[in-house]
Amino acid sequence: MQNRAKEGIIISNASELFLGPVTQYEPVYSNEIADAIVIKNGLVEAIGETSTILSNYSKFDYDVIDCEKKQTICPGFVDSHTHLVFAGDRSHELRMKLQGKSYLDIAQSGGGIMFSVNKTREASRSELETLALQRLDEMLLHGTTTIEAKSGYGLDAESEIKILEVIQYVNEKHPIDIIPTFLGCHITPKDFLGNQWEYVESMIQLLPQIKSRNLAEFVDIWTDKGAFSVEESTLFLEQSNELGFKSRVHADEMENVGAAIMAANLGAVSADHLLLSEAVSADAMAEANVVANLLPATPFVLMSKKYANFRMFKDAGVTVALSSDFNPNCYVLDMQTVMALGCFMMKMLPEEAMTASTYGGAMSLNRENEIGSIDLGKSADIQILDIPTVDSIPYRLGVNHVNTVIKKGKVLVQDGKKIV
Ligand SMILES: [Zn+2]
């Protein structure tokens, strides 16, 4: 594809064109009649019927990608909750989980989160960069064009900064856009057990440096039983707010300690997990415009029966995002799998799962004006899938359907292979 020499790209004859919510313009088109889009200067320039578009653009020199009524066009996935940077393989723990060993058993045998923390502390920056770039390539091949990435496997000043520097570096290096989040308050590391307030204070002390070096746009904290209390989290988030950070919260996952309501009270952009949230939390989130970021791969790999109540959030008027929660205990880089889990485990309809995986993710990152739907003037972050409809993503389970990925108008994946 020599699209550099051409004026832009026309993608025609989609079997389905999934635009997502149209926010900025009157809908002069609909998903039913539009089956083509035009990309110019990295942006979506036109949306319409193939015959009209081809005749309007016949005088110009555009590359044409013909979907031959067999392929579906969607926005690129926005994976808005990932722990991209960590070292150490924990695949051996699966065997222990399957044999009925508890989280505590695994931690006591040297596994679990502190295993990842130790390996990440030991790893050099370049080792972490290589791992992150490989993971980003894998995400791109599966249709993801923007992610959020957290620190949180360093848990001391030096290692947390190292992870944020790695995120900054790979963001410059890789075409996937990365929105960085500081999750120093992921858990309390062993060296601070019994001194949790002191640990929170030590992470608060890092905030000015992170801000001045622009190493994170968001902060995050795990507010839960066994993690950080509402009081500790409130102090941390108030200090972050004062310095101008946006915030997101790991909330209501193991126990409902009121974390989602705290997120709403403190103006967080996103509250994530929410397995145990109740209607009162959903109402508070709706009132405060907090996105409900649901991560069904996590309970799936934990073999839990408890999933977030998607319909409760939707009915309360909360914007819902779906994301992978990619981390050493939930090694899922593929948003098509996450969509399928959203459908099968949370009864989301395929179009709801697709909207949550694109526009919802963009909302949870404050990027809804630039990405997350196919709309005039928005970034041309597009995927073309070898399936007739979005419904086929969960239906034809377990296959990577992505044929083409376009980021900011540039074709990066073609015929399922990375080309740049
Ligand atoms: Zn997480």
Boltz pocket constraint, residues with backbone or C-beta under 6 A from the ligand:
constraints:
  - pocket:
      binder: B
      contacts: [[A, 81], [A, 83], [A, 250], [A, 325], [A, 327]]
      max_distance: 6.0
